[in-house]
Amino acid sequence: MSAPFEPGERALLIDDRGRRFLVRLQPGGTFHFHGGAVPHDLVLGSEEGTVVHSTTGAALWCLRPRLADFVLKMPRGAQVIYPKDIGAILVEADIGPGNRVLEAGTGSGALSIALCRATGPEGKVVSYELRADFHQRATANLEGFFGKVPAWLDLRLGDVREVAGTGERFDRVVLDLPEPWAVLPDVGASLSSGGILCTYLPTVNQVQEAVLAMRAAGYEEVDTLEVLVRFWHVTERSVRPDHRMVAHTGFVTVGRKAYAEP
Ligand SMILES: C[S@@+](CC[C@H](N)C(=O)[O-])C[C@H]1O[C@@H](n2cnc3c(N)ncnc32)[C@H](O)[C@@H]1O
């Protein structure tokens, strides 16, 4: 991470008004924006934190993107999970090194990136996606973030219900799809006793149906939450919340699978 920028890497370029651009660096390439053009070769080989200047003299600060920067800037097929909610999912579903995680749908791959970082190579992430175009988009985004698809990630094109026929077992299941209750019997069978099931849903009626289905299936400690984040404007003259915020994204629900006699 402390090495100079290399060909093929993504750089986050930030102008003097805080506008952010995600650029894949290629020798001989040029980045064009409202402030002129920047040869990629100015960034390549320089240290992170360097300031480069465009052909018209506009300054751009060069950084490696954080996961949150990458997720908000990467090309999307399906709607991504916002970074604030990714954080809540990782903590509430207690996803950490070594966990075996089942995910669906992969969508654009935003959550898959975070899951892979959380489990690390000693864990495993299996992610199902119904749509071939989204599966391809997610694959490209995972390659873009990590350089290549992590060896511990298995991106599968298909219905997550197919996991029931594989005999695989997981410690965690994360479902970001519209009707989690419809896949619950199949994915639930692959979740270990005491394991955590997490759903991410945009509306309260979906949450209610999911929670009732989880309780009926024997899940305990079922909790639902949402995350409201307000950024603040801080200067010498004034300190106040930003005028605008992302008011609603989705609800996170988690529950733990109860032991059942085989
Ligand atoms: C909102 S997107 C997921 C976005 C993803 N979490 C991200 O952060 O990029 C929901 C995805 O679930 C997929 N999907 C819906 N039902 C599915 C199923 N039964 N099995 C696998 N994927 C499914 C859809 O095709 C869609 O791409």
The ligand as an ORCA input file, in Angstrom:
! r2SCAN-3c Opt
* xyz 0 1
  C     -30.050     -5.157     -4.836
  S     -29.176     -6.318     -5.755
  C     -27.811     -6.776     -4.736
  C     -26.750     -5.702     -4.665
  C     -25.504     -6.134     -3.934
  N     -25.775     -6.441     -2.548
  C     -24.416     -5.075     -3.999
  O     -24.038     -4.540     -2.939
  O     -23.921     -4.770     -5.089
  C     -30.202     -7.732     -5.671
  C     -29.735     -8.841     -6.613
  O     -30.308    -10.080     -6.222
  C     -30.462    -10.864     -7.393
  N     -31.379    -11.954     -7.030
  C     -32.704    -11.874     -6.786
  N     -33.199    -13.088     -6.434
  C     -32.135    -13.942     -6.435
  C     -31.984    -15.344     -6.152
  N     -33.036    -16.091     -5.793
  N     -30.752    -15.904     -6.257
  C     -29.684    -15.150     -6.631
  N     -29.769    -13.823     -6.917
  C     -30.977    -13.228     -6.818
  C     -30.961     -9.844     -8.415
  O     -30.754    -10.290     -9.748
  C     -30.141     -8.617     -8.068
  O     -28.971     -8.519     -8.841
*
